[in-house]
Amino acid sequence: MKKKTAAALLLILSVMLVIAGCGNGNSNNNTSSKANENKSKNSATNAPKETEAVSGASEASYTPFDQLKDKYDIIIVGAGGAGMSAALEAKEKGMNPVILEKMPVAGGNTTKSSSGMNASQTKFQKEQGIEDSNDLFYEETLKGGHDTNDKEMLRFFVDNSASAIDWLDSIGIRLNNITITGGMKEKRTHRPEDGSAVGQYLVKGLVKNVQEKGIPLFVNADVKEITEKDGKANGVKVLFNQKDEKTITAAAVIVTTGGFGANMDMISKVRPDLEGYVTTNQIGSTGDGIQMIEKLGGTTVDMDQIQVHPTVQQEKSYLIGEAVRGEGALLVSSEGKRFTNELDTRDKVTAAINTLPEKSAFLVFDSGVKTRVKAIEQYEKMGFVIQGDSIEALAKEMNVPADQLQKTLDTWNSSVKNKKDAEFGRTTGMDNDLSGSPYYAIKIGPGIHYTMGGVKINTNTEVLNKDGKPITGLFAAGEVVGGLHGQNRIGGNSVAEIIIFGRQAGIKSAEFVKAQ
């Protein structure tokens, strides 16, 4: 979109949310909206999706504009999980941080996270008798990324995952319900205790802590430029409510603006083959942070590595979380047949769906899965879930052959009983069969979900230039960063990334400021 169009869209969205009582009018992923008109499928669905997605943070009371100061110790650009984690750690270290969020509410793409947060050797795993190791987590993530992950980043990531779970628990965000996602051999995907989607729960808890610590959080604060002096990042130029321009200074800047999964112009430049795909990203995920960092000399990595998620409800571009499959759901074609290992890595499951003539499939599950995955209640409210009191009744609603669907489920239930999937070699998500009526289905297809590429950092979260040297005073964390996931991200690793590296950014930036 043109800049004026993007600004108008943001202003309209802001007014709508304020009228609905969603904020005080001051938000994370710094960017504009999507571009190409021929992506109307995306454009038409993202505005209402955004309203739905931010409900976990929409009741928050944000910092009034008149409390803005000219100077802070640390400026954090973006109020998603990484930004708020960074702010809390910086505050704990005695700093005076501020969070500037472009959107009308905090949360960004974090709010839309569904399945959970991966971590190994956690206290909750030990309590539940799950034997896991950081080395196994490392090896499986490296394999999932096709051995292209930044190994130093990955090692830091897995080794600090358990402490991230502990830290969240210490601030009242407990993730002790554990499931599994594709590409993993052990249960390490941590969810809220009731099995609900992790995103809104996490955002609500982080916002609460930010407010309790007295950290200013301004929304409708669109950072346009990171300023510098003598080669050091020293502040930002920011547009409040699309009208009030301010320059704010700081000793350090942390960029946590998210990826560019809602910017079809950026995507089409590096991946023209994805033109026409729906996107699960919130409309603020447009790559602003990446572009601002590049202007300061920062370098990028893996920009063409864009993850397409296999299970997206197409009409509303809504992600159906991997926990549904992790708790036992099957993928079946319009013929009522399985066609892949449902818990293979996302790229492989997507490829399998794309080999089908219709390039779509159904998730099929029973009442047991529905009980274990609370997010399905939201899918029901949104009208995605088909129901049948019997397999035959469900097949009729799905318009697939009933005898074949019955055979598919009978074969699967036998595989679960024998702990052997002779058809596709699935070995996980087989704790329970699918025998509890009523039965359910959700029609899905692939959609743009996550941008693995981004700016390059080191394990201190310092942004690096093309020579591999840190840009003084500039830090980054979260989806704005590239390298950790390689060519394919494992489900549950993005939430872990924002907490682990968000905390690190807060800690290391505070150390930097104190040393000045």
N, C-alpha and C positions, 0 to 999 in steps of 0.2 A: 504493500500500500504506500501511497504517498505519505509524506510526513504529516501534512495537514489532516488527511483522512484518519491516520492513526491517532493523532491528537484528539480529533473530534470523537472518535470511537471511545477513547479512554475517558473523555469528559462526560459523554453520555452514560457510560457504565458507572462512573462515579456518582452521578446524580441519581441514577436508578437505585444504587445500593444505599446511598444516604437516605433517600426517601423511604426505603424499606427498613431503615434502622440498622444498617450494617456497618456504620462507622461514623466518625465525626468529620469526615471529609479530608483527611490527609492521605507507599507500599512496596516485592522482592524481585523477581526476575525482571531486571531492567531492560526494556526493549519497546518496540512499537508493536502493532498487530501484524497479522499475516499479510501477504502481498497479493498473489495472483488471483484475479477474479475467477479464473477457471478452477480455483480450489473452493468453489461455492459450498461444497459439502462440508469443508472445514469451517468456513466463515459463518455459515448459517447455524451451526451448532455450538460454536464456542461461547457466545455471549451467555445463553442460558446455562451452559455447563459451568461457566465461571461462578454464577450465582449459587448453583448447587454445591460446587466444590468448596466454597469458602465458608460454609455454614459453621465449621468448627471454630473459626476466628471472628465471625461476623458480629458477635455480640461484644467484642472487645472495645474498650474505650481507648482511643489512641491519643498521643500527645498533641495538644492544641498548637497551632502554628505560632501563636504569640509567645510560646515558650522556647522557640528556637534560639540558639546561641550562635555566635559567630565562630566559635572555636571549641573543639573537643579534643581529647587525647587520641581517640580512634574513631574514624567514620566507617561504618559498615553499610555497604550498598546492597540491599536486598534482605527481606525479612522472611525467608524460608527457614527450613530447619538448620542449614549451615550458618546463616547469618545470626539467628537467635542464639545458637549454641556458642558461637564466637563471642557474642556480646556478653553472655553470662560468664564465660571464663575470663574475659577481659575485666569485667566488673569485679570478679572474685580476686583478681590480681591487683586491685586498687585503682584501675583505670576509670576514666569518665568517657564511656563510649556512647555513640548515637547510632540508631538504625534508620536508614532512609529507604522507604519502600515505594516503588513506582505505582503499584496498583492501589485500589481503594481499601484493601484489607491485607493483613499479613498472611503468610502461608505459602504462596507460590505453588509450584508443582508438588511440594511436600504434602499439601492438603489432599492431593489426589492419589497419594500412595496407598496401596491396598494390602498387599500380601504380608509384609512385615519387615523386620530388620535382621539381617544375618549376623551371627556372632558365634565364635567357637570358645570352648572351655569356660562357659559361663556358669555362674552359680545355679541358675535355673535348669540348665542341662544336667548338672550334677545331681540336683534334687530329684530329677525325673529319670535318673539312670541312663541318660544319653551319653555314650562315650564318643567324644569328639576331640579333635586336636587342631591347633593352629596350623600345623604342617599339612593336614588333610584339607583344611579350608583353603590354604594357599594353593595346593596342587589342583584342586577341583576348579578353583577360580581361574587359574592359569590355563588349564585345559579348556574351560569354557570360553576363554578369550583367544583360543587358538595359539597359545604361547606368544602372544604379542603384547601382553600387559607390561607396564613399567614395573619391573620386578622389585625395585627398591620401594616404590610406593605401595605395592601389593604386600610386601613383607610388613611394612609399618601398619598397614590396614588390618591385617589379620591379627597381628600381635597386640593391637590396641582395641580389638572389638569387644572383648569381655569387659574391659574397664569402662567402655562406653555404655554398655548395658547397666553396669553398676552405677555410673554417674546419673543416668536417667532415673534409675530407681531411687537414688538419693534425693532427687528433686521432685519426687511424687509421680514419676512417669514409669509405671511398671509394665514390662513386657515379658510375661512369664508363661504365655500360652505358645507352645512351640510346634511348628509344622515344617513342611519341606517344600522346596521349589525345584524347578527343572535344573538338571546338571549337578545336583547335590546327591550325596550318598547318605548323609546323616541329617537328622532333624536339627536345624540351627536357625530357622526363620522365626524370630520372636515377635509375638503379637500381644495386643492387650489381653488381659485376663479373660474377657468374655469372648475372645475370638473375633472381635470386630476389626474393621479396616484400621490400619495403623496411622494413616495420615492425619485425619481430623483429630484423633486423640492426641497425637504427638504435638500438633500445632497448638491446640488448646492448652496443653500443659506447658509448652514453651512460652507462649504469650503470657500465661498466668505468672510464670517465674520472672519474665522480663519486667512485668508491671510491679511485682512485689519487690524487685531489686531497685526500682526507681530508674530503670534505663529508658531514656526517651526513645519513642518509636513513632516516627512520622510516616503517614501514608499519603498517597497522591504526591509523592516527592520523587520526581523523575530526574535522576542524575544524568546529565548530558555530557559531562567531561570530568576526567580526573586531572587535577592540576599538578604541576611539578615545578620545582625550583632547584637549580644546580644538580639536576639528575635525580632528585628525590621526590617521591609522591608527597604532596603536602596539602591535599584537600580536594574538594569537588565543586563543580558548578551544577546547581540543581534548580529545577523548575517546579514550584509548588502550585498545585491546582491548575496547572497549565497556564499560569499567568504571572506568578511572582518569582522572579529570578534572584537567586542568592548564591554567593560564593562563601563556602564554609571551609575553614582550615583545620588541619589536624597533623599530628606527628606521624600517623600511619593511616593507610586506607586498606580495608579488607573488601574484596569484591566477591559477593555471594549471589550473583544475579541469575544463576541457573543457565540452562542451555538455550538452543535455538529451534526447538522442536515445533514451534508455532510460526516460524518465519519461513514461508515457502520460497521466498526469494533466495535466502541463504542456502536452504536445502537443495533447491533445484540447481544451484551453481556447482555443488559438489556431488549430488546424487540425482541427476535428471530422471533416472529410472523410477524415482519415488513420486513423480508428479501424479496428482490425482488421488493419492492415499489420504484417508482421514487421519487426524492427529488427536492423540489423547491429551495433549499439552494444554495448560491454561494459556490464555491469550497474551500474557506478559512474557512468555518464554521466547524472546525474539533475538537473543544474542547480543544485546547492548553491551554487556560487560566485556565480552570477547573483543568487540570492536573498539571499545575505549582503551582496553589494555594494549591492543595492537598499535594504537596511535602513540603509546608511550614506549614502544619498542619491544613489547612482549611477543613471544612466539607461540605458535599453536602446534598441536599434534593430533593426528587421527581425525581430522575434520570430516572426512568422508565416511567415517564409521557411525552410521545411524541405525539404531535398533528399531526394527519393526516388531511390535508385539503381536503374537498370533491370535489372541482372544480379545477382540474389541467389538463392542456392539456398534454396528455401522451407522445407524440412523442418527444416533446422538454422540457418536465418537467416544463412547464411554468404555473405559478399561474394565474388563472382567478379570479380577485378580487371580494370580496363579495358585493361591491357596485353594481355590475350588478344585483344581486338578490335584493339588497336593493332598487334599482330603479324600480323593477317590474318584472324581468325575472322569468320564470318558469323552473323547472326541469322536463323533461319528459323521459320516457323509450323508448326502441326501438319499443314499441307498440304504442307510441304516447300518453301515459297516464302519468298524474302526479302520484307520489307515496309517497310524503312526504310534510311536511311544509318546504318550501325552506329556511326559515329564523329561523329554529330551531337552536340549538347550533351545532357547527361543528362536534362534535362527533356523534350526533344523525343523522345528514344529511349523514355523511360518512357511518354510519351503514346501513342506508336505501339504499344507492347506492350499498353497498356490498351484500344486499339481492337479487339484480337483477341477473339473470343468467349471464349476460355479465359483471357485476360489473363496468358498465359505464353508462352514461346518456348524455342527451343533455340539455344545457341551451338554452331556446327559448325566444326571445324578439323581440320588434318592433323598428321602427325608433325613437320613442320617447325615449326609454331607451338608444339607441345609441347616441342620442344627449346629454343626461344628464350625460353619463359616457364616458368621453374623452378617457379613457384607451382602449376602444374598437377600437379606431383608430389604436393603436399599435397592438392589436390582429389581425386586418385585414391585416396590413403590414406583419405580420408573417405567414399569410396564414391559420389562425385558423377558420375564420368566413365563414359560409355557408349562402348564400343569396337566397331569392325567392321573386318575385314581389307579390306573393299571398301566402296564407297559403298552398294551394294545391301545388304550385311550390316548396315551401320550403320543404314540406313533401317528394316530389320526390327526392330532393337533399339529404335529410336525410335518405332516404330509410325507411320511416315509413308510416303506413296507413294514407292517406290524410283525410279520413272521420273522423278517430279517433282524429287526431291532430286538425282538425276544431272543433270537439265537445269539446275537452279539452280547447281550447282558448275561445270558446263561453261560456262555463261554468265559466271559470275564469273571463271573462269580466262582466258577470252577478254578480259574487261574489264581484267584485270591486265596481260595481254600488250599490249593496245592503250593502256593507261594512261587508260582512259575508262570510267566507270561510267554507261552510258546509262540504267539503271533508276532510280537514286536519287542520282546525282551525287556519290558518295563520291570523294574525292581523296587520302585518306591511308590508311595501313595497307595499301598496295598494292605493297609491295616484292617480295612472294613470292606465288605462286599456291597453291592448295590441291590439290596433286597427289601428295603423298607419303603412301602408305599406311603403317600403318593410319590409319583416320579415327576421329574422336572427337566426342562431343556432351555437353553439360551442359544439363539443363533448368533454366530460371531464370524469375524473375518480379520485379517491383519490390518494394523494401523501404526503410523509413526508414533513412537513412544518415548524414545530417549536418544540424546546425542552423546555418544561416547567421546567424541572429540572436544577439544577446548584448549584453553591456555595451558602452558607447561609450567609446573611448579616443582619444588623439591619437597622433601618430607617435613621441612619447616614451614611449608605453605608459602614460601617466598616465590613470587612470580619471576620467571627467568626470561632473559633476552635471548636473541639468536646465538649468542656466544656461550650460553649456559650460565651466565652470571646473574645473580639476583638484582632486580630493580629495587633500589633502596626505598624502604617504607611501603612497599606494595605487596599485599598478600591476597590469596584467593583460595576458595574452597567450594566443594559441591559440584554440581553439573557444569558449571562454567569451566571446570578443569578437565583436561583430557589425559589419557595415558593409563589410568588405573584399570580400566575394564578391557583394554585391547579391542579386539574386533567384535566382541559379543559380551553383553553384561548379563550376569546371573541375577535372577529375580531375588530381591531382598538386599542386594549389595548397594543399591543407591541410597537407601535410608541409612545404612551403616556408614557409607561414605560421608554423608552430610554431617552426621554427628561426630564421627572420628576426626575428620579434617576440619570441621567447623570449630570444634574444641581446640584443636592444635593451632588454628589461625588466631584464636583469641589469646591463647597462652603465649605464642611466639611474638605476636605483635605487641603484647604488653611488655615482654622482655626487651624488645627493640626500643620501645618508647622510654622505658626506665633507663636504658643505657645511653640515651641522648644527653 
